[in-house]
Amino acid sequence: MTPAGQLRSLAREHVAVAALTIPRLLRHRVWRDANPHEGAGLGVVLVPGFGASDLSLTFTTTWLRDRGYVPTGAGTGFTVGCTSELVDRVEQRLVEHAEATGGPVVLLGQSRGGGLARVAATRRPDLVSGLVMMGSPVLDPMGAHPQVLLAARALAQLSRVGVPGLMDPECLAGDCFEDNVQAAAAPLPPELPAVSIYSRSDGIVPWQLCQDPSAECVEVHSTHTGMALDPDVYQILRPRLAEWAAQRYDLRATG
């Protein structure tokens, strides 16, 4: 299957999962009960997964906004480019959003986006109030489903022949790859709270690769692409995000 075919296959899976999962989410109390003051204006930068765009996290954006958070996309496009360049974009958006919202913000990433968010957090922990990774293979970025890796390698070959904006071959092997793997595995500062959400039903990323030793690892029973639509995920997020928002509010009140 061609790279485009692989991405279309993932898109079809996402559509099928969404058709089954969205009604359950919209009926669930975790969606319907919205306190507009809960987020206290805490900023959240959302980083989509490989082959996905900010639209893939539309429901997460809506859920956050309805609860008083200030969400924004990371500006990574379809997240298929060079890892180092994508992390640079996430870091830049992190700086911009922290300035716009008046303090440290939450980084929330799905799949590859969680790994990018983690590296950005290690670069600028002073700007991060919390980190959320959903189905992110932080222990081995190359441990995803073989079809996804095949698509990534094909994109790298297209980059080699001059197609811009794609994953560079150095992202899969060589110095750039090694640097990013080490950065992704670097310990997070102990004062930076992090959550890694994983599922044994994940057909894309082996759940064991999401066991970040620097994070609180929490299990759900979701598909890979369906995590951002799973009410169980939001039940996990809600108290943790609210705690981070309350801590930020307390700091403002005493500052």
C-alpha positions in Angstrom: 0.0 0.0 0.0 1.3 3.5 -0.8 1.9 6.1 1.8 -1.2 7.9 0.7 -3.1 4.7 1.0 -1.8 4.1 4.5 -3.0 7.5 5.6 -6.3 7.0 4.0 -6.6 3.7 5.8 -6.0 5.4 9.1 -8.5 8.1 8.2 -11.1 5.5 7.4 -10.5 3.8 10.8 -10.8 7.1 12.5 -14.2 7.8 10.8 -15.5 4.4 11.7 -14.4 4.7 15.3 -15.9 8.2 15.5 -19.2 7.0 14.3 -19.4 4.5 17.1 -17.7 6.6 19.9 -19.0 10.1 19.5 -22.7 9.4 20.4 -21.4 7.7 23.6 -19.2 10.7 24.4 -22.0 13.2 23.8 -24.4 11.3 26.1 -21.9 10.9 28.9 -21.9 13.1 32.0 -18.3 14.0 31.6 -19.2 15.8 28.4 -22.6 17.3 29.5 -21.5 18.6 32.9 -19.5 21.7 32.1 -18.2 24.2 34.7 -17.0 27.3 32.7 -14.8 28.4 35.6 -13.0 25.1 36.0 -10.1 25.9 33.8 -9.4 29.3 35.2 -8.0 30.5 31.9 -5.3 27.8 31.8 -3.8 27.5 28.3 -3.6 24.2 26.6 -1.5 23.4 23.4 -2.9 20.4 21.5 -0.5 18.4 19.3 -2.1 15.9 16.9 -0.8 12.5 15.9 1.0 11.3 12.8 -1.1 12.0 9.6 -3.6 13.9 11.6 -4.3 17.7 11.9 -5.7 19.9 14.6 -9.2 18.8 13.4 -8.6 15.4 14.9 -8.7 17.1 18.3 -11.8 19.2 17.7 -13.8 17.5 20.4 -11.0 17.9 22.9 -10.7 21.6 22.0 -14.5 22.0 22.5 -14.5 20.1 25.8 -11.6 22.2 27.1 -13.1 25.6 26.0 -16.5 24.8 27.6 -14.7 24.3 30.9 -12.8 27.6 30.9 -9.5 26.5 29.5 -7.9 28.3 26.5 -6.9 25.7 24.0 -4.9 26.2 20.8 -3.4 24.0 18.1 0.3 23.4 17.9 0.6 24.3 14.2 2.2 21.1 13.2 -0.1 20.5 10.2 -0.5 16.8 9.6 2.5 16.0 11.8 4.4 14.2 9.1 7.4 16.4 8.9 10.9 16.3 10.4 10.8 15.6 14.1 13.2 18.3 15.0 11.3 20.9 13.0 8.0 19.8 14.5 9.4 20.1 18.0 10.6 23.6 17.2 7.0 24.5 16.1 5.5 23.0 19.3 8.1 24.9 21.4 7.3 28.2 19.6 3.6 27.7 20.1 4.3 26.9 23.7 6.1 30.2 24.2 3.4 32.2 22.3 0.5 30.6 24.2 2.2 31.0 27.6 2.6 34.7 26.9 -0.9 35.0 25.6 -2.5 33.3 28.6 -0.2 34.8 31.2 1.7 31.8 32.5 2.7 28.1 32.0 0.3 26.0 29.9 -0.6 22.3 29.5 0.9 20.3 26.6 -1.6 17.7 25.4 -0.5 15.4 22.5 -1.9 12.3 20.9 0.3 9.5 19.5 3.3 11.1 17.8 2.1 14.4 19.1 2.6 13.3 22.7 6.2 12.5 22.0 6.7 15.9 20.4 5.0 17.5 23.4 7.3 15.6 25.8 10.4 16.8 24.0 9.2 20.4 24.1 8.4 20.0 27.8 12.0 18.9 28.5 13.2 22.0 26.6 11.0 24.5 28.4 9.7 23.0 31.7 9.3 26.6 33.0 6.4 27.1 30.6 4.6 23.8 31.2 2.1 23.3 34.0 1.3 19.7 33.0 1.9 17.2 30.2 -0.7 14.7 28.7 0.3 12.0 26.3 -2.4 9.8 24.7 -1.2 6.6 23.1 2.3 7.9 22.7 5.2 5.4 22.2 7.7 7.4 24.1 9.9 4.4 25.0 10.3 3.6 21.3 9.1 6.1 18.7 9.8 3.4 16.0 7.6 0.8 17.7 4.4 1.6 16.0 2.4 -0.7 13.7 4.5 -1.8 10.7 2.1 -0.2 8.2 2.6 3.2 9.9 6.4 2.8 9.8 6.2 1.8 6.1 4.3 5.0 5.4 6.9 7.0 7.4 9.8 5.5 5.5 8.0 6.2 2.2 7.6 9.8 3.2 11.3 10.0 4.0 12.1 8.7 0.5 9.9 11.4 -1.0 11.7 14.0 1.1 15.0 12.6 -0.2 14.0 13.3 -3.8 13.0 16.9 -2.9 9.4 16.9 -1.8 9.3 19.5 1.0 7.6 19.4 4.4 7.9 15.6 4.9 9.8 13.5 7.4 13.5 13.5 6.6 15.5 10.2 6.4 17.6 11.4 9.3 14.4 11.2 11.4 14.4 7.4 11.0 18.2 6.8 11.3 21.3 8.8 11.9 22.3 11.6 14.3 18.9 13.4 14.1 17.1 10.2 15.0 19.4 9.4 17.9 19.2 12.9 19.3 15.4 12.8 19.3 15.2 9.4 20.8 17.4 10.5 23.6 15.4 13.7 24.1 12.1 11.7 24.1 13.5 9.4 26.8 15.1 12.1 29.0 13.6 12.3 32.5 11.0 15.0 33.1 11.6 17.4 36.0 10.1 15.8 39.1 8.0 19.0 39.7 6.3 18.7 36.2 3.2 16.5 36.4 2.7 14.2 33.5 0.1 11.6 32.5 0.5 8.9 29.9 -2.8 7.3 28.8 -2.5 3.9 27.2 -4.8 1.1 26.0 -4.2 -2.7 25.5 -6.7 -2.4 22.7 -4.5 0.0 20.8 -3.9 -1.5 17.3 -1.2 1.1 16.3 1.0 1.5 19.3 1.9 -1.3 21.7 0.7 -0.3 25.1 4.0 -1.2 26.8 5.7 1.7 24.8 3.5 4.2 26.6 4.8 3.3 30.0 6.7 6.6 30.6 8.7 6.2 33.9 8.4 10.0 34.5 4.6 10.0 34.1 1.5 8.6 35.8 0.4 5.8 33.5 -3.3 5.3 33.3 -5.1 2.6 31.3 -8.3 3.0 29.2 -10.1 0.6 26.9 -9.9 2.6 23.6 -8.7 2.2 20.1 -5.6 4.3 19.2 -7.4 6.8 17.0 -10.5 6.9 19.3 -8.8 8.1 22.5 -9.7 11.8 21.9 -13.4 10.6 21.6 -13.5 8.3 24.6 -15.4 9.5 27.6 -13.1 7.4 29.9 -10.2 9.6 28.7 -12.0 12.7 29.7 -12.8 11.3 33.1 -9.1 10.8 33.6 -8.2 14.2 32.3 -10.9 16.2 34.2 -9.6 16.0 37.8 -5.9 16.3 36.8 -6.5 19.3 34.5 -8.7 20.9 37.2 -5.9 20.4 39.8 -3.3 22.0 37.5 -5.7 24.9 36.8 -6.3 25.4 40.5 -2.6 25.5 41.2 -2.1 28.1 38.6 -5.0 30.2 40.0 -3.5 29.9 43.5 -0.2 31.1 42.3 -1.8 34.1 40.6 -3.8 34.9 43.8 -0.6 34.8 45.9 1.7 36.4 43.4 
